[in-house]
Amino acid sequence: MEKSKVVIVGASHGGHQSILELLSRYGQNVDITLFEAGDFISFMSCGMELYLEDQVTDVNDVRNFRPENFPQPNVHILNNHEVKTINADTKTVTVTDKQKNETKEYPYDKLILSSGVKAKALPVPGNDLENVFLMRGYNWAKKIKAKLADTSVKKVAVIGAGYIGIEAVEAFAKAGKEVVLLDALERPLGPYLDKEMTDILTTQLEEKGVKVVTGAKIEAFVGDTKVEAVKTDQAEYPVELVIQAAGVVANTAWLKGIVDLDEHGWIVTDEYLRTNLPDVYAVGDATLAYSIPAKTKLPIALATVARREARYVVAHLFEDIPSEPFSGVVGSSALSVFDYHFATSGLNSFTAKKAGVTLSSAYYEDTLRPKYVPAKNGNPKVFVQLFFDKLTHQILGGAVLSTYDVTAQGNVLALAIQQKMTLEDLAKADFFFQPGFDRQWSLLNLAAQQALGEEAFVE
């Protein structure tokens, strides 16, 4: 019997997981071809800061997988191959081999799109000047690494105070550079955390010598051949290097007029992650993911989302009628900001407003361990924020923050949100106690108890 031909576009998390799932479920009964437009398979941009700070074995190891990880004869991984279009009537994709400059068509029975996103270059004068960099991908990582050791680079501007921007700020500050962080929003990390926590992190950034400028509109990058300054609507900042980390755009221009896209370029999928074309599916950052707490689709660009979507798609790939819709994701992430570590899961005030969800919140501060353990002996302050439905008390989001690494608590919050637990459930959930680690009532127990208005637990 002829093998089913499955074509995958994109070698990042969604593409990688698709191969794993296809081999696990269907073995040699499928013929798998993955096309990657880039030369390198496949750089993990979320590991860039670790590379910049010399915390990895080698830049060539910061990847999801290597082609040689799949020696199976029915797996074909082709880099430098750019998919130009989908021919739905003949069920083929038109692909250009960029090295040979040759174009040919490849047939498919099933097509999985995992085309991802691209870093956004600001549309301002001077964005083509030398030393105006983007913070994404293998080639940019190597260029940025070289600038960390470049003594001619003394002042650096980072545009964008999201995760990637904060990682760039920390890497350059630790390298002894003078760093200014510029963002159009009013708070660093504003889309991820509420004000109580971003205030703590803003203070931390400033204490580490970072100049934080919010509410700034970038008007131009100034210079002749090399960038010499960043001009905003407020002031001009002299620099020798600019790192642009001002968000991403869906890598879907090549799909326009072929696959249905929304007004922002996200691929439109149904509840089974199918596109408008027969036997064509889409996963990962170029799509909107169904958010369990928001009960709607949101842009959630996370490796964890892409992998879960790929797992679902492949499981139902050959069903005439999918047996169940994709159950959705929570959306969880974590980051270190110098001495602090935080994890966030589900919704917060910013994302809830964008999704049209009304929620209530509770903010809790305490110590990690019993009060009889002094701070100098490893008992730092911890901070918790919970977001919930006012009427049902269903937990819709949350965040934890401390100088101690409490980010694993973010996974507890993620599970609580996914399972649609209430404050009452979390307040009495059974967690371990050992004074070397935590309190008699665990951190999340106490946060939920406070949110319910219970008498404060004192020990």
VENLIN-V171612 format. One record per run of one state. SS is the DSSP state (H for helix, E for strand, C for the rest). FROM is the first residue (numbers start at 0). TO is the last residue. If there is no record, write none. Layout:
SS:FROM:TO / SS:FROM:TO
This chain:
C:0:2 / E:3:8 / C:9:11 / H:12:28 / E:29:34 / C:35:41 / E:42:42 / C:43:43 / H:44:51 / C:52:57 / H:58:60 / C:61:61 / E:62:62 / C:63:65 / H:66:68 / C:69:73 / E:74:77 / C:78:79 / E:80:86 / C:87:90 / E:91:96 / C:97:100 / E:101:106 / C:107:108 / E:109:112 / C:113:115 / E:116:118 / C:119:123 / E:124:124 / C:125:128 / E:129:129 / C:130:130 / E:131:133 / C:134:136 / H:137:147 / C:148:153 / E:154:158 / C:159:161 / H:162:173 / C:174:176 / E:177:181 / C:182:193 / H:194:206 / C:207:209 / E:210:212 / C:213:216 / E:217:221 / C:222:224 / E:225:225 / C:226:227 / E:228:231 / C:232:234 / E:235:237 / C:238:239 / E:240:243 / C:244:246 / E:247:249 / C:250:251 / H:252:254 / C:255:259 / E:260:260 / C:261:265 / E:266:266 / C:267:272 / E:273:273 / C:274:278 / E:279:281 / C:282:285 / E:286:286 / C:287:287 / E:288:290 / C:291:294 / E:295:297 / C:298:301 / H:302:314 / C:315:327 / E:328:328 / C:329:330 / E:331:336 / C:337:338 / E:339:345 / C:346:347 / H:348:354 / C:355:358 / E:359:366 / C:367:373 / H:374:376 / C:377:379 / E:380:387 / C:388:392 / E:393:401 / C:402:407 / H:408:417 / C:418:420 / E:421:421 / H:422:427 / C:428:441 / H:442:450 / C:451:458
